[in-house]
Amino acid sequence: METVFSGIQPSGEMHLGNYLGAVRNWVALQDQYRCFFCVVDYHAITQDYERDALSRQTLEMATDLIACGIDPERSVVFVQSSVAEHTELCWILDTVTPFGELGRMTQFKDKSAKQADNINAGLFSYPVLQTADIILYKASLVPVGADQVQHLELAREIVRRFNKRWGDYFPEPQALLSSTPRILGLDGQAKMSKSLGNTIALGEADEPIRKRLATAATDPQRVRRKDPGDPEVCNLHTLHTFFSDEERLEWVRSGCRTADIGCFECKSALADNLIAHLQVIRERRAELQAQPGRIEEILREGARKAREVARQTIDEVRDHIGLWG
């Protein structure tokens, strides 16, 4: 089986953007590939964070991954900082990574603008650690969205430079592009983000979900209830495609185009289906939380499995590039 690697930052409780944009697809990949899924806490500390919250948020994110369907019996689930080989390989890759390429990374520019008082070296070399994360397990496939394609192209360039300097060793990772349509936040303007407050947490209670959806942006053509709209440009319709069956989807599309239904009815139906879907995840989460130490046990076992692979890779890399010992 080909190997897949992907990671997610420990931002605390998972939200709808995380789930639809990444994790939902990861769950499906488990049947086809050898999967490594990682909570990337080293990446998280390149930004401002609360020291006392990081460990708790790491466990929360791992809990949500498993509640959403990541199966530790079929996938390796672990925390990045539990496997020291990630940073060891990162340093080696730094020596073949062009300085200029890192400076051109769009995410580096964006994040630097957002945290102008904390433009640290880790933020600059973030893509190198990402590359180490992937190729440490010799992953040939990386599930990514459009916003991560640039980083994966750099990863491929780093691998080519490594192989050219020291001889072929690492495979070039390929993008496993998500078929998920672009999902905007509830404001209809920007990508779903916890920091922007335009998303819904998976563990959010029913009534707050209904209230948040009630204020969500819709097709701007529908100024009045009787105005027909275009579901293809409405973000709520995109969300319906994930949580509504074909019959309900046709009701939304037809009702929107003919103005037989208003945005209130569309939002209410979406809320019903979203809440029903999230209820299954909440129940799994509650079961995990009712077993003290269960998540820590899963992560320790995942780290053990990951270290077995990572240590072999590092031993081979050290020999490959001529390090002593």
N, C-alpha and C positions, 0 to 999 in steps of 0.2 A: 504493500500500500504506500502511496505517496504520503509525504509528511506535510502537514499544515501547521503553521504557527500564527497566533495572533495574541495581542495583549490589550488590556484595558486599564486605564488609570483608576486608582481607588478614590473616587470622588464622593464616596459614601453610598447612599441608597441609589440603586439604578433608576434611571428615568426612561421615559418612552423613547427618546432619541437614541439612547444606548441600545435599547432592546430591539427596535425596528431597524436601526442602521447597522447593527453588528450581531448581537447575541442570538437573535432569532435565526440568522443564517448559520451561525456556528453550530447550533443544535442539529441542523439538518446535515452538516458536513460530517458529523460523527459516524454516520453509516457508511461513508465512502472513503475516509482517510484516517491516517494515524495523526491524531490531533494533540497539540500542545497549546493550552490556553493559560495565560499568565496575567496576574495582577501586577502591573508594572509600577511599583512604588518608587524605584529609583528615578523614573521619568517624572513622577509627580513632584519630587523635591526640587526640580528646576524652577518651580513657581513658588510664590508665597503660599504657605500652608500652616495649619495649626499643629504644632508638634504633638500635643496630647490627643489629637483627633486622628492622626494618621493610621495608627494601628487598628483602631476601632473601625475606621472607614474601609480599611483593607479587608477586614473580616466581613463587613457588611456587603462589600462588593462580591466577595467569594460566595457568600450565602446566596445572594441574588443570582449569581451565575448558575449555581446548582439548582436553585428553585425554578429557574427558567428552563431547565432541561439539560444542562451540561452534566454528563454522567461520568463521575470519577472512575468508573469501571471500564469505560470505553475511551476516555480522554485523560491526559495528564494535566491536572489543575494545580497550579502552584503560585508562589509569590516570587517575584524577580529577585529580591534581595536575599532570598534563601539559597540562591545558587550563585556562588561567588564567580563562577566561570564567565558569567555575563560581562562583568566589568573587566576581567582579565583579557577576554577576547576583544573588548572595545578598545583597550589601550593598544593592542597589536594592530587593529584596523585603523586606528588614528594615524599610524605611520605611513599608510598608503592612501589616505583620504585628502584630496586637494582642499586647501584652505578656501580658495575662491568658490568652490562648489557649495561649501557650507554657508558661506555668506549670501549666496543666491537663493537659499531655501525660503519659500514664501512663508512657511510657518514661523521661521526664525524672525523674519521681518514683522509679521503680525504680532507675535508674542512680545517681541522687543518693544513695539509701540505700546502694548498694553501694560507692560511692566518696565517702564523706562528707568526706574531706579533699581532694577535688579536684572540687568542683562549679563548673566553669568556665563562662564565657559561651558557649563553643563547644558545650558540652553542652546549654545552654539553647536556643540557636538552631539546633541540629541539624536540626529539621524544615524550617527555612527553606532550609538548604543542600540538603536532600533535594528540596525543591520546585524550587530552581534547577537541580539535576541533571536533573530530569524535563523541565521546560518549556523549558530551553535548546535542546532538540532538538524542541520542540513535540510531544512524545510525547502521544498521545491515550489510550494504554493502559499500565498499570503492573501487571505480575504481582505480586500480593501475597498473603500469608497473612492470617489473621484478626488477627494481632497488629500488622499494619501499616495496617489500615483507618483508624484514628484519624489517623495521619500523613497519609494520602492525603486524608482529609476536610479537614484543615487546608490542604493544598496547594490544594485546590479553592477554599477560602475566600480564600486569598492571591491566587489568580488573579482571583477575582471582585472583590476590592478593587483590584487593579492595574487591571483593565479599567474599573472604575467611575471611578477617579481620572483615568486618562489616556486612556480610550477603548479599545474592544475591540481586543485584539491576540492574547493567548494563549488557546488552547483549554483547557477544563477537563479535566484528565486523569481517566480513568475506571479503576476497579479491574478488573483481569482476575483474578478470584478463582481461586485454585488449587483443583482438585478433589481434591487430595491429602488423605487423611484425616489427622487430628492424630496426629503420631508422637511418642511419649514416648521418653525415653532408656532405656537398658538397665536402669535402676533401676525403671522403671515409674512414676515419680513426677513428674519434671520434663521439660521440653522438652529434646531432645538438645542438648548443649552441650559444647564442648571444655573449658571452664573447670570444668565439673562432673564431667568424666571419665566421662560416661555414654553415650559414643558410640564409634564405630569409625572410625579414619582410613582413607581409601580406599587408602592405600599400605601399610596394616598387613599383616604377614606372615600366612600361613594359620593357623599354630598359635596365635598370640595371638588371632586372630579366634575360633577354636573355643573357647578358654578363656574369653574375654569373654562369648560367647553362652551358655556352659555355666552362668554365674552370673546370667544375665538373669532379671528378674522375669517371672512368668507369671500365669495366672488364679489368684487367691488361693483359689478354691474347690477347686483340685486340691492338697489337702494331702498326700494319698497317691496312689500310682500308680494305684490302682483307682477313685479318685474321678472321676466325669465332670465335664467343664467346659463353659464357654461360649466358643467361639473369638472371638465378637464383642467380648468385653471383654479379650481377651488381646493384649498388645502384639506378641508374636511372630507372631500370626496376621496383624496389620497388616503386618509386615515381609514375611511370606510372600507377601502380595498383590503385592508389587513384584518378587520374585525367583523365584517358583515358578509353574509352568504350572497350567492348570486341573485336570489330573489330580492333581497333587501337592496343590493346594489342597483338593480334595474329600477326599483322604486325610487331610489335617490336620483338616478340619472334622468329618468323620465320626468319625475316631479320637479326637478330643478329647471330643466329645459322648458317645461310648459307652465311653470309657476303654480302647479297643482299643490306643491308643498312649499312651505317657507323654510328659512334657515333654522327657525326654532325647532320645527319637526325633525329636520335633518340632524341637528345637534342632539336632540333628545334620543333619537334612535342610535346614534353613535355612542352616546353615553351608556345606554343599556348594554350594547354589545361589548364595549370596552370593559365595563365593570365585570361582566360575566367572564370575559377572557382573563382578566387580572385576578379574579377570585381563585382560580386554580393555582396561580403562582403564589398568591398570598398563603394559601393553605399549605403548600409545600414549604414555604419559608417558615411558617409557624411550626411545622413538624421538625424542621432542622433546629430551630431555636429552642425547642423543647428538649433537645438532646445536648446537654452541656459538654463542650469539648469536641463535638462531632466535626465542626468545620475545621478546627485546628488539626484534628487527626487526619482529615482528608488532605489538608495542605501540606502537612508533614510527609505523608506518603507520596503525594505528588512531587514534592521537592526531592525526595529520595530517588524516585524514578527519573526525574529530570537530571539530577546530578550524575546518575550512572551514564547517561548519554553525553552530558556536557563534559564530564571528566575525560571520557575517551576522546572526544573531539579535541580538547585542549592538549592532551598528551600527544596526539598526532600532529597538531599544529606546532607545538613547541619543537618537536623533532623536525617537522617540515621546514621551519624557518631557521633552524640551527641553534636554538637555545640550549644551554648546558643543563643537564640534570633531568 
